[in-house]
């Protein structure tokens, strides 16, 4: 079976993101992180999200975040607006579009509901996220030469 080089590139990129986020979420004492579209666009270097790429992203993040909740601005699967990544299940009633409310207010409301969630900016030492920043950081952590 031939391997699609583009798919493999995307898988590696998604896994890198998932690994970094899982460490940051864990160290913050949270279970969930909210990624906004702009953050995903910047890290993945995309302007548009095709439904296939979103499917790949969700599939590749699953080993780190068993519960993924994409939020779309319309009915089309390529209109991704935000992505909730969680280690624990979240009641679907709590999954709200960040456009409907101020993001900080949304996070506070969810925390009041008992969901240990944060924004990327609140937990990550690296913002904006880039592969060039993540690879050395994760390598140092894996080698035991740095602390999370």
N, C-alpha and C positions, 0 to 999 in steps of 0.2 A: 504494500500500500504506500503510495507516494504521499509525502508530507508537503502541505502547502507552506511555503516559506513566509508568506504574509500572516497566515494564521499562527505560525510558531512565534513570529515577532510579537504579535499582539498578545499571545499567551504569556510570553516572558514579561512584557510590559505590565500586564494586568497582575501577574504574580508578584512582581516587584512592588507595585502599589499596595497590594493586599498585605504583604508581609510587613511593610513599613507601618501601615495603618493599624494592623493588629497589635504591634508592639506599642504604638502610641496610645491606642485605646486602653490597652491593659495597664500601662504605666499610669494613666490618668485615673484609673479606677472605674472606668466606664465600660459599658457593653456595646455601645452604638456610636457611630459617627455619621453626621450629615454632610454629604458632599454636594455642593451646588454645581450646576452645569458648567459655570465658568472655570471652576477648579478642575473638572474633568477635561474640559476643552484644552486648558493650558498644559496639563500633565500629558495627555494623550496626543497633543498637537493636532486636534481636530476642530473643525468648525461646524461640521454636521455629523450627526450620529445616525448611521443606518441601523435598521432593526437587527441585522446580522451581527454587527459590532456590539450592540447592547446585549444581545443573547450571549455572545462570547464572553463579554465582560462579566456578566452575572454568573456564568458557568465557571469562569476562572477564579472568581472571588469566593466561591462556595466553600472550599476547604478552610478558609480563614473566617468567613462570615457566613454561617449557615442560613441566615435569614436576610435576604436582600429585598428591599422595597423600592422599586423605581417609581418616580412620580413623573407623569407626562403632562405637558401643558395642553394637549389636545388628545384626540382619540388615536392619532397616528403613533406607532411605536418608535418613530424616529424623532419625536418631539420631547426627548428626555429633558426634564427640568432639574431634577435632583435625585439623589440616590441615598437611601438610608441603608447602612451596612451594620448588621447587628449579630452578636453572638447568641442572643436569646430572642425568642419570638416577641413581637410587638403587636398589640391589639390594632387591627386595621383602622379602627376609628381614630387612632392617634397619628396615623400617617397622613400628614397635611402638607399641601403644597406650600413651599416657602413664600410664594408670591401672595398667598392669601393673608399672610401676616408677616410682621417683621421677624426675621430669623432669630434674633436674640430672644424675642418674646415667645416664639415657638419653642425654642429649646427650654426656656424657663417653664413654660406650660407643661411640656413633656416630662421634665424632671419632677414637677409637682405631682404628676400622675405615676411616679415611681420608675420612670424609664431613665436609666443612667446613660445619657446621651450628651454629646458635645459637638460643637462645630469643629471643623478641621483646624481653624486658626487658634482655637483655644487649647488644643492638645499637641499639635505638631511643632517640633522645633524648627522644621524646615517648611517655610512658606515663602513663595510659591514652591510647590513640589516640582522637582525635575529629576530625571533619571541620573543626571550627572551628580546630583547631591545624594540621592538615595543609595546608589551602588557603593560608594566608599563608606558611607555610614553603616550600612548593613554588613559590609565586609569586616569592618572594625568590630562591630558587635559580635559577629560569628567567630572571630578569632579571639575574642575575649580581651581585646585591646581597648575597649570602650564600654561604658555603661549606658543603659538606655535612659 
